[in-house]
């Protein structure tokens, strides 16, 4: 079993999660992705989160933290995220290079745990859907077996399940080529676990809230470039970087809201044709 992180929460309290995703950082602080300086937009998101002064119990980072596989990019991420008052857990995306990722985040004091117990009612399970070198995702037999064991070990808890790749059709044909290839196997694994109520993804750089196999699936904005919904071909959106809060209620329900940076300082080059 993966290492377990236990966070005490007052009995009956609402548990707030902050999601940060798809930061796409580089080794250099002046490098840009599709016209957006990803380091500065990441820092601006963290500044905005701090300015909101909301309480949250945990930060989750759902992949594509680096764009260039560099150790320095993950060091930038770690230095930023440790400004926040809550612990952080993470999972890899298709752009991530796990040898550098694991080292830099561990050196930065960020937990490698992929199973988090929150108070007495909730748990988070973080999956690795990366297939190195390709944009689509797939869950290995090991990941599916580990998921089943983790859920069996805490059968009374409500579960928020995290992975980078979306297991459903997003409505963007070009993005759906890069979805979770074996989503049917994930659905089969989850079939006897009705308390897995919600799945949370990164990857698609847009806000979505959909039903998949009777479960709620959320996807969230990137801290840099956004992809326009419902497009056949690669299309950049002209909305600002964002982040998501999730409130886990003691009765197993979940409420959530997305926040974005205001202004046009971090808007991309909409004429870009890919990355």
C-alpha positions as CSV (number, residue, x, y, z in Angstrom):
1,X,0.0,0.0,0.0
2,X,1.1,3.6,-0.6
3,X,2.1,5.7,2.4
4,X,-1.0,7.0,4.3
5,X,-1.4,10.6,5.3
6,X,-3.9,11.3,8.1
7,X,-5.2,14.8,8.7
8,X,-7.2,15.4,11.8
9,X,-10.5,17.3,11.2
10,X,-13.0,18.3,13.9
11,X,-16.0,16.0,14.0
12,X,-18.7,17.3,11.8
13,X,-16.6,19.9,10.2
14,X,-16.6,20.8,6.5
15,X,-13.3,19.8,4.8
16,X,-12.0,22.3,2.2
17,X,-9.7,21.2,-0.5
18,X,-7.8,23.6,-2.8
19,X,-6.9,22.3,-6.3
20,X,-4.0,23.7,-8.2
21,X,-3.4,22.0,-11.6
22,X,-1.4,22.2,-14.9
23,X,1.1,24.8,-13.9
24,X,3.4,23.8,-16.8
25,X,6.5,25.4,-15.2
26,X,9.9,25.7,-16.9
27,X,13.4,25.8,-15.5
28,X,13.6,29.5,-16.4
29,X,11.3,32.0,-14.8
30,X,10.9,34.0,-18.0
31,X,9.7,31.1,-20.3
32,X,6.2,31.1,-21.7
33,X,3.7,28.5,-22.9
34,X,1.5,29.7,-25.8
35,X,2.2,33.3,-24.9
36,X,1.7,33.0,-21.1
37,X,4.6,33.2,-18.6
38,X,3.7,30.1,-16.6
39,X,5.9,31.0,-13.6
40,X,4.4,34.4,-13.2
41,X,0.8,33.2,-13.7
42,X,1.4,30.4,-11.1
43,X,2.8,33.0,-8.6
44,X,-0.2,35.3,-9.4
45,X,-2.6,32.5,-8.6
46,X,-0.9,31.8,-5.3
47,X,-1.0,35.5,-4.5
48,X,-4.7,35.6,-5.2
49,X,-5.3,32.5,-3.1
50,X,-3.4,34.1,-0.2
51,X,-5.3,37.3,-0.7
52,X,-8.7,35.5,-0.4
53,X,-7.7,34.3,3.1
54,X,-9.9,31.3,2.9
55,X,-9.2,28.4,5.3
56,X,-8.5,25.1,3.5
57,X,-7.3,21.8,5.0
58,X,-5.3,20.4,2.0
59,X,-3.9,21.4,-1.4
60,X,-4.0,18.9,-4.2
61,X,-1.9,19.3,-7.4
62,X,-3.3,17.2,-10.2
63,X,-0.4,17.0,-12.7
64,X,1.5,18.6,-15.5
65,X,3.4,20.7,-12.9
66,X,6.4,21.0,-15.3
67,X,6.6,21.5,-19.0
68,X,10.3,20.8,-19.6
69,X,11.1,17.8,-17.3
70,X,13.5,20.0,-15.4
71,X,14.4,19.7,-11.7
72,X,14.2,23.4,-11.5
73,X,10.6,23.6,-12.6
74,X,9.6,21.3,-9.8
75,X,11.7,23.4,-7.4
76,X,9.7,26.4,-8.5
77,X,6.5,24.6,-7.8
78,X,7.6,23.5,-4.4
79,X,8.8,26.9,-3.3
80,X,5.5,28.3,-4.4
81,X,3.1,25.7,-2.9
82,X,4.9,25.7,0.5
83,X,3.9,29.4,0.9
84,X,0.4,28.1,1.6
85,X,-0.6,27.1,5.1
86,X,-1.9,23.6,4.3
87,X,-0.1,20.4,3.3
88,X,0.0,19.4,-0.3
89,X,-0.3,16.1,-2.1
90,X,0.3,15.5,-5.8
91,X,0.0,13.2,-8.8
92,X,1.8,13.2,-12.2
93,X,0.4,14.3,-15.5
94,X,1.5,13.4,-19.0
95,X,4.0,16.2,-19.2
96,X,5.7,15.3,-15.9
97,X,9.1,13.6,-15.5
98,X,8.7,11.6,-12.3
99,X,12.4,11.1,-11.4
100,X,12.8,14.9,-11.1
101,X,9.3,15.4,-9.8
102,X,9.7,12.9,-6.9
103,X,13.1,14.3,-5.9
104,X,12.3,18.0,-6.0
105,X,9.0,17.7,-4.2
106,X,10.4,15.4,-1.5
107,X,13.3,17.8,-1.1
108,X,10.8,20.6,-0.8
109,X,9.0,18.9,2.1
110,X,5.9,18.0,0.0
111,X,4.2,14.7,0.9
112,X,4.4,11.8,-1.6
113,X,1.3,10.2,-0.1
114,X,-1.4,9.0,-2.5
115,X,-3.9,8.0,0.2
116,X,-5.2,10.7,2.6
117,X,-7.6,10.2,5.5
118,X,-9.5,13.4,6.3
119,X,-11.2,13.2,9.7
120,X,-13.6,10.3,10.2
121,X,-15.8,10.6,7.1
122,X,-13.7,11.3,4.0
123,X,-10.6,10.0,2.2
124,X,-8.7,11.0,-1.0
125,X,-7.1,8.5,-3.3
126,X,-4.6,9.8,-5.9
127,X,-4.0,7.7,-9.0
128,X,-1.1,7.8,-11.5
129,X,-2.6,7.7,-15.1
130,X,0.7,8.7,-16.8
131,X,1.9,6.7,-19.8
132,X,5.3,8.2,-20.2
133,X,6.0,9.9,-23.6
134,X,2.4,10.1,-24.8
135,X,-0.4,12.5,-24.0
136,X,-3.2,9.9,-23.3
137,X,-3.6,8.2,-20.0
138,X,-4.0,4.6,-18.8
139,X,-4.2,3.1,-15.3
140,X,-1.9,0.1,-14.9
141,X,-3.0,-3.2,-13.3
142,X,-1.0,-2.2,-10.2
143,X,-2.9,1.1,-9.9
144,X,-6.3,-0.5,-10.3
145,X,-5.4,-3.2,-7.8
146,X,-4.0,-0.7,-5.3
147,X,-7.2,1.4,-5.7
148,X,-9.3,-1.6,-4.9
149,X,-7.2,-2.3,-1.8
150,X,-7.3,1.3,-0.6
151,X,-11.1,1.4,-1.0
152,X,-11.6,-2.0,0.7
153,X,-9.4,-0.7,3.7
154,X,-11.8,2.2,4.4
155,X,-15.3,1.0,3.3
156,X,-17.3,3.5,5.4
157,X,-15.6,6.6,4.1
158,X,-16.7,8.8,1.3
159,X,-14.0,9.1,-1.3
160,X,-12.8,11.8,-3.6
161,X,-10.7,10.1,-6.3
162,X,-8.0,12.1,-8.1
163,X,-6.3,11.5,-11.5
164,X,-4.8,13.6,-14.2
165,X,-6.6,12.3,-17.3
166,X,-10.4,12.7,-17.8
167,X,-12.3,9.3,-18.1
168,X,-15.2,10.8,-20.0
169,X,-15.9,12.6,-23.3
170,X,-15.2,16.3,-22.7
171,X,-16.8,17.6,-25.9
172,X,-13.4,18.6,-27.3
173,X,-12.6,16.1,-30.0
174,X,-8.9,16.9,-30.1
175,X,-8.6,16.6,-26.3
176,X,-10.6,13.4,-26.1
177,X,-7.9,11.6,-28.1
178,X,-5.8,12.2,-25.0
179,X,-8.3,10.9,-22.3
180,X,-8.0,7.9,-20.0
181,X,-7.9,4.9,-22.5
182,X,-9.1,2.3,-20.0
183,X,-11.8,4.2,-18.3
184,X,-14.0,1.1,-18.6
185,X,-11.6,-0.7,-16.3
186,X,-11.8,2.1,-13.8
187,X,-15.6,2.0,-13.9
188,X,-15.5,-1.8,-13.3
189,X,-13.2,-1.4,-10.3
190,X,-15.4,1.3,-8.8
191,X,-18.7,-0.7,-9.4
192,X,-18.9,-2.0,-5.9
193,X,-17.8,1.3,-4.2
194,X,-20.8,3.6,-4.2
195,X,-19.1,5.9,-1.7
196,X,-16.6,7.0,-4.4
197,X,-18.9,9.9,-5.1
198,X,-16.6,12.3,-7.0
199,X,-13.6,12.2,-9.4
200,X,-11.3,15.2,-9.8
201,X,-9.1,15.7,-12.9
202,X,-6.7,18.1,-14.4
203,X,-5.4,17.9,-18.0
204,X,-8.1,19.6,-20.0
205,X,-7.4,23.2,-18.9
206,X,-11.1,24.0,-18.5
207,X,-13.9,23.9,-16.0
208,X,-16.3,20.9,-16.3
209,X,-18.8,19.3,-14.0
210,X,-20.4,16.2,-15.5
211,X,-22.0,12.8,-14.7
212,X,-19.9,9.8,-15.5
213,X,-21.2,6.3,-14.7
214,X,-23.5,7.8,-12.0
215,X,-20.6,9.7,-10.4
216,X,-19.7,13.3,-10.5
217,X,-16.5,14.2,-12.4
218,X,-14.9,17.6,-12.1
219,X,-12.2,19.2,-14.3
220,X,-10.5,22.5,-13.5
221,X,-8.8,25.5,-15.1
222,X,-5.0,25.6,-15.4
223,X,-2.9,28.2,-13.6
224,X,-1.7,29.2,-17.1
225,X,-3.4,28.6,-20.5
226,X,-7.0,27.6,-20.9
227,X,-8.5,25.4,-23.7
228,X,-11.8,26.4,-25.2
229,X,-14.7,24.0,-24.6
230,X,-16.6,22.1,-27.4
231,X,-14.0,22.5,-30.1
232,X,-13.0,19.9,-32.8
233,X,-9.5,21.2,-33.2
234,X,-6.9,22.7,-30.8
235,X,-8.4,26.1,-29.6
236,X,-7.2,28.4,-26.9
237,X,-9.7,30.1,-24.7
238,X,-9.5,33.8,-23.7
239,X,-10.4,33.3,-20.0
240,X,-8.0,33.8,-17.1
241,X,-6.0,31.2,-15.1
242,X,-7.9,29.6,-12.3
243,X,-8.1,27.3,-9.3
244,X,-10.9,25.3,-7.5
245,X,-12.1,24.9,-4.0
246,X,-14.0,21.8,-2.9
247,X,-16.0,21.5,0.3
248,X,-16.5,18.0,1.5
249,X,-19.6,17.8,3.8
250,X,-20.0,15.3,6.6
251,X,-23.0,13.7,4.9
252,X,-20.9,12.8,1.8
253,X,-22.1,15.7,-0.4
254,X,-19.7,18.0,-2.1
255,X,-19.9,21.6,-3.1
256,X,-17.3,23.4,-5.3
257,X,-16.5,26.6,-7.0
258,X,-13.9,27.8,-9.4
259,X,-12.0,31.1,-9.0
260,X,-10.0,32.9,-11.7
261,X,-7.6,35.8,-12.0
262,X,-9.2,39.0,-13.2
263,X,-7.7,41.2,-15.9
264,X,-5.9,40.3,-19.1
265,X,-2.3,40.1,-17.9
266,X,-2.1,36.3,-18.4
267,X,-4.2,35.8,-21.5
268,X,-2.5,33.6,-24.2
269,X,-1.7,34.0,-27.8
270,X,-4.9,32.7,-29.3
271,X,-3.3,32.3,-32.8
272,X,-1.1,29.4,-31.4
273,X,-1.8,26.1,-33.2
274,X,-0.5,23.6,-30.6
275,X,2.2,22.9,-28.0
